[in-house]
Amino acid sequence: QVHMVESGGGLVQAGASLRLSCVASGRTFSSLTMGWFRQAPGKERTFVAAIRNSGGSTYYADSVKGRFTISGDNAKRTVYLQMNSLKPEDTAVYYCAGAGSIFGDYSSINYYNYWGQGTQVTVSS
């Protein structure tokens, strides 16, 4: 079992930056694929970014490419999501997710076994 805790959300103005963190415990962190998803009110949970902790490959949704950066620190068992040039449409609850297998669609919520409780990000115009 893996326990995951997000932090770093908040209320910011458009154009600002935030960094989300997710600490994972309970399983070899380096073997996980870690992802960030977000869910706006009344909408489905959607993929934002993912990183293969073993190897470091990263993947992004088109809507955040060039603005968001996902990174991991295996020693700290932490994955980060650096969010720059935030827009009001980025407002959502952001969830950290972990998958124990390297095989599968990293952009699908069904690929992930473990989820955090979410952290709210609100971007005002």
C-alpha contacts under 8 A as a table, 3 or more apart, distances in Angstrom:
res1	aa1	res2	aa2	distance
1	Q	26	G	5.86
1	Q	27	R	6.80
1	Q	114	Y	7.92
2	V	24	A	6.46
2	V	25	S	5.51
2	V	26	G	4.67
2	V	27	R	5.88
2	V	114	Y	6.29
3	H	24	A	5.61
3	H	25	S	5.23
3	H	26	G	6.31
3	H	114	Y	7.30
3	H	115	W	7.71
3	H	116	G	7.26
4	M	22	C	6.43
4	M	23	V	5.58
4	M	24	A	4.46
4	M	25	S	6.52
4	M	96	C	7.24
4	M	97	A	7.73
4	M	114	Y	7.42
4	M	115	W	6.37
4	M	116	G	4.78
4	M	117	Q	7.77
5	V	22	C	5.36
5	V	23	V	5.38
5	V	24	A	6.71
5	V	96	C	7.73
5	V	116	G	5.30
5	V	117	Q	6.71
5	V	118	G	7.88
6	E	20	L	6.97
6	E	21	S	5.50
6	E	22	C	4.28
6	E	23	V	6.62
6	E	95	Y	7.29
6	E	96	C	6.56
6	E	116	G	6.29
6	E	117	Q	7.05
6	E	118	G	6.20
6	E	119	T	6.20
7	S	20	L	5.74
7	S	21	S	5.28
7	S	22	C	6.46
7	S	119	T	6.18
8	G	18	L	7.08
8	G	19	R	5.92
8	G	20	L	4.48
8	G	21	S	6.12
8	G	119	T	7.24
9	G	18	L	7.15
9	G	19	R	7.58
9	G	20	L	6.26
9	G	119	T	5.37
9	G	120	Q	5.22
9	G	121	V	4.90
9	G	122	T	7.93
10	G	18	L	7.93
10	G	120	Q	6.19
10	G	121	V	5.05
10	G	122	T	6.15
11	L	121	V	6.14
11	L	122	T	4.69
11	L	123	V	5.91
11	L	124	S	7.41
12	V	16	A	6.29
12	V	17	S	7.73
12	V	121	V	7.99
12	V	122	T	6.34
12	V	123	V	5.05
12	V	124	S	6.25
13	Q	16	A	5.76
13	Q	86	L	7.69
13	Q	123	V	5.30
13	Q	124	S	4.74
13	Q	125	S	6.10
14	A	85	S	6.93
14	A	86	L	5.31
14	A	87	K	5.01
14	A	88	P	6.27
14	A	123	V	5.70
14	A	124	S	5.71
14	A	125	S	5.34
15	G	84	N	7.06
15	G	85	S	4.16
15	G	86	L	4.87
15	G	87	K	6.41
16	A	84	N	6.26
16	A	85	S	5.53
16	A	86	L	5.58
17	S	82	Q	7.46
17	S	83	M	5.38
17	S	84	N	4.36
17	S	85	S	6.13
17	S	86	L	6.19
18	L	82	Q	6.15
18	L	83	M	5.20
18	L	84	N	6.71
19	R	80	Y	6.73
19	R	81	L	5.55
19	R	82	Q	4.39
19	R	83	M	5.88
20	L	80	Y	5.51
20	L	81	L	4.99
20	L	82	Q	6.43
20	L	83	M	7.89
21	S	78	T	6.64
21	S	79	V	5.85
21	S	80	Y	4.56
21	S	81	L	6.52
22	C	78	T	5.37
22	C	79	V	5.24
22	C	80	Y	6.35
22	C	96	C	6.33
22	C	116	G	7.99
23	V	76	K	7.68
23	V	77	R	5.74
23	V	78	T	4.44
23	V	79	V	6.68
24	A	27	R	7.93
24	A	29	F	7.02
24	A	77	R	5.67
24	A	78	T	6.30
25	S	29	F	7.49
25	S	77	R	7.15
28	T	31	S	5.77
28	T	32	L	7.31
29	F	32	L	5.55
29	F	53	N	7.34
29	F	74	N	6.30
29	F	77	R	5.77
30	S	53	N	5.01
30	S	54	S	5.53
30	S	74	N	5.87
30	S	77	R	7.95
31	S	53	N	6.29
31	S	54	S	5.95
31	S	100	G	6.63
31	S	101	S	7.90
32	L	52	R	6.70
32	L	53	N	5.83
32	L	54	S	7.36
32	L	98	G	6.18
32	L	99	A	5.50
32	L	100	G	4.99
32	L	101	S	6.95
32	L	102	I	7.55
33	T	50	A	7.06
33	T	51	I	5.77
33	T	52	R	4.48
33	T	53	N	5.73
33	T	54	S	7.85
33	T	98	G	5.72
33	T	99	A	5.10
33	T	100	G	6.59
33	T	101	S	7.23
33	T	102	I	6.64
33	T	106	Y	7.84
34	M	50	A	5.52
34	M	51	I	5.37
34	M	52	R	6.47
34	M	53	N	7.11
34	M	79	V	7.24
34	M	96	C	7.26
34	M	97	A	5.65
34	M	98	G	4.56
34	M	99	A	6.40
35	G	47	F	7.75
35	G	48	V	7.47
35	G	49	A	5.62
35	G	50	A	4.01
35	G	51	I	6.36
35	G	96	C	5.84
35	G	97	A	4.97
35	G	98	G	6.25
35	G	106	Y	7.35
36	W	47	F	6.48
36	W	48	V	5.38
36	W	49	A	5.25
36	W	50	A	6.22
36	W	81	L	7.66
36	W	94	Y	6.79
36	W	95	Y	5.61
36	W	96	C	4.74
36	W	97	A	6.11
37	F	45	R	6.38
37	F	46	T	5.35
37	F	47	F	4.50
37	F	48	V	4.99
37	F	49	A	7.08
37	F	94	Y	5.71
37	F	95	Y	5.11
37	F	96	C	6.50
37	F	97	A	7.51
38	R	45	R	5.40
38	R	46	T	5.44
38	R	47	F	6.64
38	R	48	V	6.73
38	R	92	A	5.77
38	R	93	V	5.43
38	R	94	Y	4.27
38	R	95	Y	5.85
39	Q	43	K	6.23
39	Q	44	E	5.90
39	Q	45	R	4.31
39	Q	46	T	6.31
39	Q	92	A	5.15
39	Q	93	V	5.25
39	Q	94	Y	6.54
40	A	43	K	5.37
40	A	44	E	7.27
40	A	45	R	7.42
40	A	91	T	6.56
40	A	92	A	4.24
40	A	93	V	6.33
41	P	92	A	7.11
45	R	109	I	7.84
46	T	109	I	7.79
47	F	60	Y	7.95
47	F	61	A	6.43
47	F	107	S	5.33
47	F	108	S	6.99
47	F	109	I	7.59
48	V	60	Y	5.86
48	V	61	A	5.14
48	V	64	V	6.97
48	V	107	S	7.86
49	A	58	T	7.28
49	A	59	Y	5.42
49	A	60	Y	4.32
49	A	61	A	6.16
49	A	69	T	7.95
49	A	70	I	6.53
49	A	107	S	7.71
50	A	58	T	5.63
50	A	59	Y	5.15
50	A	60	Y	6.63
50	A	70	I	6.84
50	A	106	Y	6.61
50	A	107	S	7.58
51	I	56	G	6.02
51	I	57	S	5.56
51	I	58	T	4.42
51	I	59	Y	6.44
51	I	70	I	6.77
51	I	71	S	6.98
51	I	72	G	7.57
52	R	55	G	6.08
52	R	56	G	5.04
52	R	57	S	5.27
52	R	58	T	6.59
52	R	102	I	7.66
53	N	56	G	5.21
53	N	57	S	7.65
53	N	72	G	6.75
53	N	74	N	7.31
56	G	71	S	7.99
56	G	72	G	7.89
58	T	70	I	7.04
60	Y	64	V	6.68
60	Y	65	K	5.74
61	A	64	V	5.70
61	A	65	K	6.18
62	D	65	K	5.17
64	V	67	R	5.41
64	V	68	F	5.56
65	K	68	F	6.16
66	G	69	T	7.72
67	R	83	M	6.17
67	R	84	N	5.16
67	R	85	S	6.18
67	R	86	L	7.79
68	F	81	L	6.68
68	F	82	Q	5.46
68	F	83	M	4.48
68	F	84	N	6.00
69	T	80	Y	7.94
69	T	81	L	5.66
69	T	82	Q	5.03
69	T	83	M	6.63
70	I	79	V	7.18
70	I	80	Y	5.58
70	I	81	L	4.59
70	I	82	Q	6.36
71	S	79	V	5.71
71	S	80	Y	5.24
71	S	81	L	6.65
72	G	77	R	7.64
72	G	78	T	5.81
72	G	79	V	4.20
72	G	80	Y	6.05
73	D	76	K	5.42
73	D	77	R	5.90
73	D	78	T	5.34
73	D	79	V	6.26
74	N	77	R	4.72
74	N	78	T	6.51
75	A	78	T	7.85
83	M	86	L	6.57
86	L	90	D	6.47
86	L	123	V	6.76
87	K	90	D	5.38
87	K	91	T	7.58
87	K	123	V	6.12
87	K	124	S	7.75
87	K	125	S	7.54
88	P	91	T	5.64
88	P	122	T	7.32
88	P	123	V	4.67
88	P	124	S	5.61
88	P	125	S	5.97
89	E	123	V	7.57
90	D	121	V	7.57
90	D	122	T	7.45
90	D	123	V	6.73
91	T	120	Q	7.82
91	T	121	V	5.41
91	T	122	T	4.56
91	T	123	V	5.46
92	A	120	Q	6.08
92	A	121	V	5.53
92	A	122	T	6.57
93	V	118	G	5.84
93	V	119	T	5.37
93	V	120	Q	4.33
93	V	121	V	5.98
94	Y	118	G	5.27
94	Y	119	T	5.26
94	Y	120	Q	6.18
94	Y	121	V	6.95
95	Y	115	W	6.89
95	Y	116	G	5.88
95	Y	117	Q	6.70
95	Y	118	G	4.42
95	Y	119	T	6.61
96	C	115	W	5.83
96	C	116	G	5.30
96	C	117	Q	7.97
96	C	118	G	6.92
97	A	112	Y	6.08
97	A	113	N	7.39
97	A	114	Y	5.45
97	A	115	W	4.48
97	A	116	G	6.40
98	G	112	Y	5.40
98	G	113	N	6.03
98	G	114	Y	4.94
98	G	115	W	6.49
99	A	102	I	7.58
99	A	111	Y	6.49
99	A	112	Y	4.41
99	A	113	N	5.24
99	A	114	Y	6.56
100	G	112	Y	7.66
100	G	113	N	7.12
101	S	104	G	7.36
104	G	111	Y	6.07
105	D	108	S	5.56
105	D	111	Y	6.13
106	Y	109	I	7.88
106	Y	111	Y	6.29
106	Y	112	Y	7.87
107	S	111	Y	7.74
108	S	111	Y	5.52
108	S	112	Y	7.62
109	I	112	Y	5.78
110	N	113	N	7.69
112	Y	115	W	7.57
